[in-house]
């Protein structure tokens, strides 16, 4: 994937993860809340990978 694709996927995963956390917290669903935490973390990593690709080039 390219830099932009990684950044977009990361932003989407972060947003969906935050939504899952909020819904899980509101409904008392610890599993959904934790799933949201994991997805938000995944999104942050994807965005970081996008930034690294931008700095080093998409060929890594």
Buried (B, 14 or more C-beta within 10 A) or exposed (E): EEBEEBBBBBBEBBEBBBBBBEEBEEEEBEEBBEBBBEBBEBBBEBBEBBBEBBEEEEEE
